[in-house]
Amino acid sequence: MTTETTARETLGAERLGMFLYQMMLIRRFEEKCGELYTKGKVRGFLHLYTGQEACAVGMMATLDEHDKIVTHYRDHGHALARGLDPNRVMAELCGKATGVSGGRGGSMHLYDVSKGFLGGYAIVAAHLPLAVGLGMAARMKKEDSLALCVFGDGSVGEGEFHESLNMSVLWKTPTIFFCENNLYGMGVPFKESLSTEIPKLAAAYNMPAVSVDGMDVLAVYEAMQKAVAHCRAGNGPYFIEAMTYRYRGHSMSDPELYRLKDEVDQYRKQDCIDRLKATMQTAGYLSEAQFHELTERVEQVVHDAAEFAENSPQPGLDTLFDHLTKEPAHG
């Protein structure tokens, strides 16, 4: 029996339907973000997650509500998969007061304590030490919780990556390090920036490390289940590399001169949404009518989110110094 068959039968039609819905929601949400960016509604930097949806949905589906998450700046998909309100996420991207970070964080800094979603971080690899700290805090408090740290392949060349993995093993923290390897660090091909395979780096610190198909939500889910069980049993950290692909450039300002259109087309043939749809249809879990209903539901949610953001107010000037630890100096 294959991993796909086992996961399909264990999860059932309803849970797989939720996976499909979440991936479709993230995909359409990102497309709408791109549209709003070109209209000047979303400003600053915008890094879209299109193509990588299986990673977000597969990983978040295995966590409990009290677990903590820190992630990188390509964070919309993670936020939606974790259950953050699409209206408030879109409002944040548009810099509105109703956003999850009060309009102060924008695309790269989504935050919702109620969901254990403790931020997207714009500085590459800067959040890895935070994940170790969160795991250590859980140990010291004797909490049955873990920390999930999501980062891209571009982080593995940073010092914080190595320091964090080393300390996590030494302190035996319940931390899952999840590397989304989308083959490019900005415009640099991964194979030209690292002379070895990423899991080998984690293994060098005596940490269990695996590489999985990040375009397959069931493969991601299965790998995360093992990682979660490992951490909850008090065995320390676990490392997952998910081989995935982003269909859009590094950011909206990326002309994508470093890769050919044929390469993108080849990866689109492995699309995570198409694969799960086919799996469900083969199992008799999904009809074309049901898929159409899902599509309409997603379209409505994204439409409502964009409308909510459009109609939300800008943060008032009277809130300029909110959330500061000290009063601003005068005179």
N, C-alpha and C positions, 0 to 999 in steps of 0.2 A: 504494500500500500504506500503510495507516494505521500510526501509532506503535504502537497496541495489537497489530496483526497482526505487525509486525516484532519487537516484544519477545516476543510469545507464541511465535513460531517460533524465535527465537534462544535463548530460555531453555529451552523444552521442558517436557514433562510433569513430570519429576522436580523441577526447580527451582521451577516454579510451584506444585507440590504443597507444597514446603517453605515458600514464601511464604504459602500459604493456612493451613498448619498453624501458622506463627508468629503470624499475625494472630488466628487462633482461640484460640491459647494466651494471648495478651495479653488478649483480650476476656474469656475465662473467668477468668483470673487476677485481673483487675480486679474482676469481679463477686464473686469470693470475698473479695477484700480488703474490699469494701463490707460483705459479710456479717460478716466478723470484726470490723470496726470497730463495727458495731451491737451486737455481743456483748461489746465491751470488750476484745477480744484485741489489736486494733491501736489505739494511742492517739496523742494529739497530732494533727497535721494529716495529712490524707489527700487527695491530689489525684489523681483517677482519669483515665485516659487513654482511656476508652471512646469510640470513634468515630474516633480519630486513628491507628489501628494501621497504616494504609498508609504513613504518614510514617516510622515507626520501622523497619518491615521493608524498605521500599524504599531507605532511606538506608544502613542497616547492611550490606545485601547487596553493596554496591559497595566496601567497605573491605577492606584487608588486615589481618592480625593485628597488625602493628606500628604501625598508625595509632592515634592518640589521640582520645578523645572527652571533651568536657565538655558538660554539659547542665543544664537547669533542674530545678525541683522536681517536675514532672510526669514522673518519670523511670523508672517501672517498665517501661513498654513499650520504652524504649530499652535498658534493661539486659537484658531477655529477648531482644530481637532481636539484641543483641550476643553472646549466648551465655552470659550469667551463669546459674549454677545456680538454677532456680526454688525449690528447697528453701531455699537460703541467702538468696535475695531475700525470700522470705516470712518467714523467721526474723528477718531484719533489720527488717521492718515490725513484727514482734511484739516487738522489743527483746530478742531472744535472743542468747546468746553465740556461737551458730553462724552468725549473720548475716554478710553480706559485709563489714559494717563493725563487726563484733563487738557488735552491739546498741546501738551508740552513735549511729548516724546516723538510724535510722528511715526513714520513707518518702521523705524529701526528700534524703537523703545516701547514696545507694548508691555503692559504690566497689569496684573490683576491678582492681588493677594488672596482674594476669596477662592480663586481657582489654583492657588499654589504656583501661579505663573509669574515668576519673579524676574522677568525682563528679557528683552532682546538687547544685545550688547554690540555696539558698533566697533569697538576696538578688538581686532582679531585676537582670539585666545584669551582675552582678559577675564572672561567669565569662568574659565576652567578652575582657577583657584577658589572661586566662590562656590562651585559645586562640591569641591572637597570640604570646604567649610560647612556647607549645609549637611553633608553626610556626617561630618564629625559632630555637629550639633545634635543630629538625630541619635547618634551613639551615646553621647554624654547625657542626653535626656531620657535615654532608654525608650525611644519612640520606635514604633514599627513602621518607619517611613524611610524612603530613599530619595536620592537626588538624581535627576536625569539631566545630563549635560549634553546639549546638541551643538555641534560645530562642523565646519567644513574642512575639506582636505587642506586648505590654505593655512590652517592653524597648526599643523604638525611640525612646521619649521620654526615655530616660536618657542622661546624658552619656557613660557608658562605651561606649555603642553607637557614637557618632560618633567618639570618640577611637580606639576599636579598629579601625574600618573605615579610618580615615585612616592610622594607623600601619601597618596590615597592608599597605596599598598601597605606602606609602613604603618599607617594608622588604621588600616582595615576599615575604611569608610564605605557605607552602602551607597556607592556612586556608580551610575551607569554612564560610561563615556560613549556617546553615539556620534560617529563621524559620517556625515553625508558627503561621500566622495562623488562629486558631480564632474570630475575629470579636469576641471579648470579652476585655478586660483586667480580670479579676475580673468585675464586673458592668457595666462601661462598654462600650457598643458601640464597636467600632473606628472606625466612621465618624464618631463624635463626639469622637474623641481625636486624630486626625491629619488634616491638611488635604490630604494628597497620598497617592500610592501608595508603599508601602514600597520596591519595587525602584528607584524614582526616587531615593531617599535614597542607596542603595548606588551607583547610577550616577553620582551627583554626586561621588563619590570616585574616579571612573574605574575602577570595578570592574565586571566582567561581572555582570549581574543578570537573573534570570528569575522568572516567576511560573508555578506549575504547579498542577494539580488534585491536592490532597493527599488526596483520597478515592479516588485511583486508584494502586495500588501500582506499576503498570507505568509510569505517567507520572513518578512520583517516582524510580523506578529509572533511567529514561532520563536525567532531568535530572542525577541524581547521577553517572552515568557520565561525562557531559560535564564536570562540575565536577572530578571526580577526575583525569581526563586533563589538564585545564587546570593543576591544581596540580602534578601529578607532572612536567609538562613544564617546570616552573620559571617559570611565567607569573604567579605571585602568587595572590592570593585570588579567590574566586568566591562569589556570593551567590544563594541560592535562597529564594524565598517559596513555601510550600506552603499553599494555601487549604484549610483543613480545618474540622472542627467537633467539639466535645465534647458528647456526649449528656447527661452529668451536669453538675452545677453546678461552680463554681470549686473548691470543696472540699466535704467531707461536711456542713459546717455552712451551706452556701449554700441559702437558700430559693428561689432562682431566680425572684425576682419581676420581673426585668428582661426576661424573654422569654416568649413565648407557647408553649404546648404544640404548637400547629400548626406553629411554626417548627421545633421539634425533629423532629416527624414528617416534615416535608418533607425534612430532611437525612438522616433514616433511610432514605429511599427511594434515596439515593445511597450506601448503606452499602458500605464497601470490601470486606468479606467476601463479601457477596452478589454484588458486581460481578465479583470474581475467580472465584467459584464458577461464575457464568453463563458467563464467558469460557472457562473450562476445559471446561465441559460442552459448549459449542458446538463446541469444537475436538476433542471426543472424548477429552479427557484425564482426565475425572472422571465416575464413575458415582455413583448415589445410595448404593450399597453402600459405595463407597470413602469418600464423604463421611461416612457413618455411622461408619466405622472411625476416621476422623480425629477425629470428635466424641468417640468413646469414649476414644481415646488422650489427647486433651486433658484430658478429665474426670479420667482416672486420674492424670495428671501433677499437676494442680492439687490433687486430693484428697491425694496423697502429700506435696505441699509444705505444705499446711495441717497435716497430721498431723505432719510433721517439725518444723514450727515449734511446734506444741502440746507436743511431747515434748522439746523442747530446753530446756536450763537457762538461767536468767537469768545475766547476767554476775556473777561473784563480787565481793564487796566488796573482796577483796584485789587486784582489778584496777583499782580506782578511779583510781589515778594512772598507769596504764599509758599509754604513747604521749605522755607529757609530756616536754618538752625539759629541764626542771629539776625537781629535787626540791622538793616543797612546803615553804614556810617553816614553821618550828616556833617555839613559845615566844612 
